[in-house]
Amino acid sequence: MEDHGQLMGLQNVDLPPEIVYEIISRLPVKPLSRLKCVSKPWRSLISHPDFVAKYSKAVENKDVFFQRRRLLFTFAAPGHHWLYSLDLNQFLNENHNVDVDSLVAAPTELDFVYNHLPNGGRGWVPFVHYSCHGLFLSKLCSGDFSFSLINPVTKESKTLLKAPIWRLPMKPYFWHLYGLGFDYSTNEYKVINGQVYCDGIIFSVYTLETDSWRQIECLFPYKAKGYDGILVNGAVHWLVRKVADRSLVIISFLLTEEQVREIPLPPIPSTHSSQLTVFRNWLCITSVSTRTEGVTFNELWVMKEYGVRESWTKMQVCKPYRKLSHSGFWTESHDLMVFDRSSLVMYNFDDGTFWNLSIGCLSELDGGFGSVGIYVESLLPSLTDQEQRKRIKEDESTQ
């Protein structure tokens, strides 16, 4: 990368280049994008892969993360799906003195996605669990399953090539695992595909730079139980059963090493129906057991120290539910939880108090939340940026 001083020296800035570099890496996306139009040196700096990577990594700072995150959710009614974005952090800050019972949020519909999808998006099921640094992976369910990467900030998308069938399936239909993550060692976004066969899973990796799939040369002896990949701690996770004895376990696909590891489960009864989700930045297991008399027992477990079995902690939830998940959004005192896919609830796990988040445009619709998550606005390489990034790497290799 060019020397910071050389880049900054053309700008009349009375600060050391390193300080300027640190400051602009914490700016919101929109003003930073405007800075790219100031001059060629600014554009060169802000577009450089090293700066893009640093900008993405800046979200490890809590304040930067809170500033850039956006709530992303889908709402489904008979025959329709909608995708919305909401700057919930700003909404709560602007209304911190207002009675929560009177708060009504007004999200923005991301209707531009229909222009990027075949047949105007008919058959499209917008999952937002696959979200990483501002990109999210959406599934198109009409005909053969296909996936698109979508950038809500630049309103760009890319339909992925279908992963090759690495061997003939044992049955006419078989399932795929999917996940999305970022490999900091190579500054690459990676989409993970896992093809599930009777005797195990074959993983493959797609990157935007190569626009191709690469098989991981191993058959992993697991059967999928959940198909949405959960991104935590630099790895994508799924809940699976071992082929040998059908016992449940979490597997993690390490994005840098491209290896698979096992993570132990909390002490939940084998009779419970379990689901792997995420709670803040922790792995989470929700389990449900319904007895014959119709009484439902629910448990919510959180792994507070990654990979450590003893760190699984059972969380107490006072509000009754049949299905519960974390949205990925939280404040210092509350977590935004999705109860029974019908309500968004700001829940305080310290004292059990809560209040419902009202979404104005959805209040009169007969439907429910399909999926809820967050994305973090970032300087994601668009399709054009990816081509530029290739040229930069080629230039660096010839120097």
C-alpha positions in Angstrom: 0.0 0.0 0.0 1.2 3.6 -0.7 2.7 5.4 2.2 0.1 7.2 4.3 2.1 10.4 4.3 2.4 10.4 0.6 -1.4 10.1 0.3 -2.2 12.6 3.0 0.4 15.1 2.0 -1.6 16.4 -0.9 -4.5 17.3 1.5 -4.2 20.4 3.7 -4.6 18.5 7.0 -2.8 19.7 10.1 -2.7 16.3 11.7 -0.2 13.4 11.4 -1.2 11.0 8.6 -1.5 8.1 11.0 -4.1 10.1 13.1 -6.1 11.1 10.0 -6.0 7.4 8.8 -7.4 6.3 12.2 -10.1 9.0 12.2 -11.4 8.3 8.7 -11.5 4.5 9.5 -14.2 5.3 12.0 -16.4 7.5 9.8 -19.8 6.3 8.7 -20.0 4.9 5.2 -21.9 7.8 3.5 -19.5 10.7 4.4 -16.5 8.4 3.7 -17.9 7.7 0.3 -18.2 11.4 -0.4 -14.5 11.8 0.6 -13.6 9.5 -2.3 -14.8 12.3 -4.6 -12.4 14.9 -3.1 -9.3 13.9 -4.9 -7.5 10.9 -6.4 -5.2 10.4 -3.4 -8.3 10.2 -1.1 -10.0 7.8 -3.5 -6.8 5.7 -3.7 -6.6 5.4 0.1 -10.2 4.7 0.8 -10.5 2.2 -2.1 -7.3 0.3 -1.2 -8.0 -3.3 0.1 -5.9 -2.7 3.2 -8.0 0.3 4.2 -11.2 -1.6 3.4 -10.0 -4.4 5.7 -9.1 -2.0 8.5 -12.4 -0.2 8.1 -14.2 -3.5 8.5 -12.1 -4.5 11.5 -12.9 -1.2 13.2 -16.3 -2.6 14.2 -14.4 -4.5 16.9 -14.7 -1.1 18.7 -18.1 -1.2 20.4 -19.0 2.4 19.7 -18.1 2.0 16.0 -20.1 -1.2 15.8 -23.2 0.4 17.4 -22.9 3.4 15.0 -22.8 1.3 11.8 -25.2 -1.6 12.5 -28.6 -1.7 11.0 -31.5 -4.0 11.8 -32.5 -6.1 8.8 -35.7 -8.1 8.9 -38.2 -9.8 6.6 -42.0 -9.9 7.1 -44.2 -12.5 5.5 -47.9 -12.3 4.7 -49.9 -14.7 2.5 -48.3 -14.5 -0.9 -45.8 -11.7 -0.1 -42.4 -11.1 1.4 -40.9 -7.8 2.4 -37.4 -6.8 3.3 -36.8 -3.8 5.6 -33.8 -2.0 7.2 -34.0 0.1 10.3 -31.4 2.3 12.1 -32.7 1.2 15.4 -29.7 2.6 17.3 -30.5 6.1 16.0 -34.2 5.6 16.6 -33.6 4.7 20.2 -31.2 7.6 20.8 -33.6 10.2 19.3 -36.4 8.9 21.5 -34.7 8.1 24.7 -37.0 10.4 26.7 -40.2 9.1 25.1 -42.5 6.6 26.7 -41.6 3.3 25.1 -45.3 2.3 24.8 -45.8 5.2 22.4 -42.8 4.5 20.2 -43.5 3.5 16.6 -40.5 2.7 14.3 -40.6 3.5 10.6 -38.2 1.2 8.7 -37.1 1.5 5.1 -38.2 -1.1 2.6 -35.3 -2.4 0.6 -37.4 -2.8 -2.6 -34.5 -2.4 -4.9 -33.6 -6.1 -4.4 -36.5 -7.0 -6.7 -34.7 -5.4 -9.6 -31.8 -7.8 -9.1 -33.8 -11.0 -8.9 -35.2 -13.2 -11.7 -38.9 -12.7 -12.4 -39.0 -9.7 -10.2 -38.2 -11.7 -7.1 -41.2 -14.1 -7.3 -40.3 -17.2 -5.2 -37.7 -15.2 -3.3 -37.2 -15.9 0.3 -35.0 -13.2 1.8 -33.0 -14.9 4.6 -30.9 -12.4 6.6 -29.1 -14.9 8.9 -26.2 -15.0 6.4 -24.9 -11.5 7.1 -21.3 -10.3 7.3 -19.9 -6.8 7.2 -22.8 -5.3 5.3 -23.3 -8.1 2.7 -26.0 -10.6 3.2 -26.9 -13.8 1.3 -30.4 -14.2 0.1 -32.1 -17.4 -1.2 -34.3 -17.7 -4.3 -36.6 -20.6 -3.9 -38.4 -20.7 -7.3 -37.1 -23.6 -9.4 -33.6 -24.7 -8.3 -32.3 -23.0 -5.2 -30.0 -20.1 -6.0 -28.3 -17.5 -3.9 -27.4 -13.8 -4.3 -25.1 -11.5 -2.3 -26.7 -8.2 -1.7 -25.2 -4.9 -0.5 -28.0 -2.7 1.1 -25.8 0.4 1.1 -24.7 0.4 -2.6 -27.9 -1.4 -3.7 -25.8 -3.9 -5.7 -26.1 -7.6 -5.9 -24.5 -10.6 -7.4 -26.1 -14.0 -8.2 -23.7 -16.7 -7.3 -22.8 -19.6 -9.5 -24.3 -22.8 -8.3 -21.9 -25.0 -6.4 -20.9 -28.0 -8.4 -22.3 -31.4 -7.4 -19.1 -33.0 -6.1 -20.6 -36.5 -6.4 -23.9 -38.1 -7.3 -26.4 -37.8 -4.4 -27.8 -40.9 -2.8 -31.3 -39.5 -3.1 -33.1 -37.4 -5.8 -33.1 -34.4 -3.4 -30.5 -33.4 -0.9 -29.8 -30.4 1.3 -27.1 -27.8 1.3 -25.6 -26.0 4.2 -24.8 -22.3 3.6 -22.9 -19.6 5.4 -21.1 -16.3 4.8 -18.0 -14.9 6.5 -14.9 -12.8 6.1 -11.3 -14.2 6.1 -9.1 -11.5 7.6 -5.9 -13.3 6.6 -6.7 -12.8 2.9 -9.2 -10.0 3.1 -11.8 -12.1 1.3 -15.5 -12.7 1.7 -16.2 -16.4 1.7 -19.5 -18.2 1.0 -19.5 -21.8 2.5 -21.5 -24.5 0.9 -22.0 -28.0 2.5 -23.6 -30.7 0.4 -25.2 -33.3 2.7 -25.1 -36.9 1.7 -26.1 -40.0 3.6 -22.6 -40.6 4.9 -21.4 -37.1 5.5 -20.9 -33.5 4.3 -18.7 -32.2 1.5 -17.8 -28.5 1.9 -16.7 -26.0 -0.7 -15.8 -22.4 -0.7 -16.7 -19.5 -3.0 -14.9 -16.2 -3.2 -15.9 -13.0 -5.0 -12.4 -12.6 -6.4 -12.3 -15.9 -8.1 -16.0 -16.1 -8.8 -15.7 -19.9 -8.5 -16.2 -22.8 -6.0 -13.3 -24.8 -4.6 -13.9 -28.2 -2.9 -12.5 -29.0 0.5 -11.0 -32.5 0.0 -12.6 -34.4 2.8 -15.9 -36.1 3.7 -17.0 -34.9 7.2 -19.1 -37.6 9.0 -22.1 -35.5 10.0 -25.8 -35.1 9.0 -27.2 -31.7 9.0 -29.9 -30.7 11.5 -30.0 -27.0 10.7 -28.9 -25.3 7.4 -28.4 -21.7 8.3 -24.7 -21.0 9.1 -24.1 -18.9 12.3 -21.1 -16.6 12.0 -19.2 -16.3 15.4 -15.5 -15.8 16.2 -14.2 -16.2 12.6 -16.0 -19.4 11.9 -19.4 -20.5 10.5 -21.4 -23.0 12.7 -24.1 -25.5 12.2 -25.9 -27.9 14.5 -25.5 -31.5 13.2 -25.7 -35.1 14.1 -22.8 -37.5 14.0 -23.2 -40.2 11.4 -21.8 -42.9 13.7 -24.2 -42.5 16.7 -26.6 -39.7 15.7 -25.5 -37.6 18.7 -25.9 -33.8 18.4 -22.9 -31.6 18.2 -22.0 -28.1 16.8 -19.4 -28.0 14.0 -17.5 -24.9 13.1 -15.9 -24.2 9.7 -12.8 -22.1 10.3 -12.7 -19.4 7.6 -8.9 -19.0 7.7 -7.8 -22.6 8.1 -10.7 -24.0 6.1 -11.0 -26.8 8.6 -13.9 -28.2 10.7 -13.9 -28.5 14.4 -16.5 -29.8 17.0 -17.9 -27.6 19.8 -19.7 -29.4 22.7 -23.4 -28.7 23.5 -24.9 -27.6 26.8 -26.5 -30.2 29.0 -29.9 -30.2 27.3 -32.2 -33.3 27.3 -31.9 -35.4 24.2 -35.7 -35.4 23.9 -35.7 -31.6 23.3 -36.0 -30.0 19.8 -32.9 -27.8 19.6 -31.8 -25.0 17.3 -28.5 -23.2 17.0 -28.6 -19.4 16.9 -26.5 -16.4 18.0 -26.9 -14.3 21.1 -25.0 -11.0 20.8 -21.5 -12.4 19.8 -22.1 -15.8 21.5 -23.3 -19.1 20.3 -26.7 -19.9 21.5 -28.9 -23.0 21.8 -32.6 -22.8 22.2 -34.5 -26.0 23.0 -38.2 -26.8 23.3 -40.0 -29.9 24.7 -43.8 -30.2 24.7 -45.3 -32.8 26.9 -48.4 -34.8 26.1 -50.6 -32.5 28.3 -49.5 -29.6 26.1 -47.1 -27.9 28.5 -44.1 -26.4 26.7 -40.7 -26.3 28.4 -38.1 -23.9 26.9 -34.4 -23.4 27.6 -32.0 -20.8 26.3 -28.3 -21.5 26.6 -25.4 -19.1 25.8 -21.7 -20.0 25.4 -20.0 -17.0 27.0 -16.5 -18.2 26.4 -16.1 -19.5 22.9 -15.3 -23.2 22.6 -15.4 -23.8 26.4 -18.0 -26.3 27.5 -18.1 -25.0 31.0 -19.1 -21.5 29.8 -22.5 -22.6 28.7 -24.9 -20.4 30.7 -28.7 -20.9 31.0 -30.6 -17.6 30.6 -33.9 -17.0 32.4 -36.7 -15.7 30.2 -39.9 -14.5 32.1 -42.1 -13.9 29.1 -43.8 -17.1 27.8 -42.9 -18.3 24.3 -42.8 -21.3 22.0 -40.0 -20.0 19.7 -37.4 -17.5 20.6 -34.4 -16.1 18.8 -32.0 -13.1 19.2 -32.1 -10.5 16.5 -28.4 -9.6 16.8 -29.2 -6.2 18.1 -28.6 -5.1 21.7 -28.0 -2.1 23.9 -26.3 -1.8 27.3 -29.5 -2.8 29.0 -31.7 -4.6 26.5 -31.6 -7.3 23.8 -34.0 -7.3 20.9 -35.6 -10.7 20.9 -38.0 -12.3 18.4 -40.9 -14.0 20.2 -42.8 -16.6 18.3 -42.0 -14.8 15.0 -44.9 -12.4 15.8 -43.3 -9.7 18.0 -40.0 -7.8 18.4 -39.3 -7.3 22.1 -36.7 -5.3 23.9 -35.9 -7.6 26.8 -33.8 -6.9 29.9 -32.2 -10.1 31.1 -31.1 -8.6 34.3 -34.6 -7.9 35.7 -36.9 -9.6 33.3 -38.6 -6.4 32.2 -39.5 -5.8 28.5 -41.4 -3.7 26.0 -42.6 -4.4 22.5 -41.0 -2.6 19.5 -43.9 -1.4 17.3 -43.2 -1.3 13.5 -45.8 1.1 12.1 -46.1 -0.1 8.5 -46.7 -3.7 9.7 -49.2 -3.2 12.5 -52.2 -3.8 10.2 -50.8 -6.8 8.3 -51.7 -10.4 9.0 -48.3 -12.1 9.0 -45.1 -12.6 10.9 -41.4 -12.0 10.9 -39.6 -14.4 8.6 -36.0 -13.7 9.7 -34.4 -11.0 11.7 -30.7 -10.0 11.9 -28.3 -7.1 11.6 -25.9 -5.9 9.0 -23.0 -3.5 9.6 -22.5 -0.8 7.0 -19.0 -1.0 5.6 -16.8 -0.2 2.6 -17.7 -3.5 0.9 -16.1 -4.1 -2.4 -18.8 -3.8 -5.0 -18.4 -5.8 -8.2 -16.4 -2.9 -9.7 -14.3 -2.6 -6.6 -13.5 -6.3 -6.8 -12.1 -5.8 -10.3 -10.1 -2.8 -9.0 -8.8 -4.9 -6.1 -7.6 -7.5 -8.5 -5.7 -4.9 -10.5 -4.1 -3.5 -7.3 -2.9 -6.9 -6.3 -1.5 -7.5 -9.8 0.3 -4.2 -9.7 1.7 -4.9 -6.2 3.0 -8.4 -7.4 4.9 -6.8 -10.2 6.6 -4.1 -8.1 
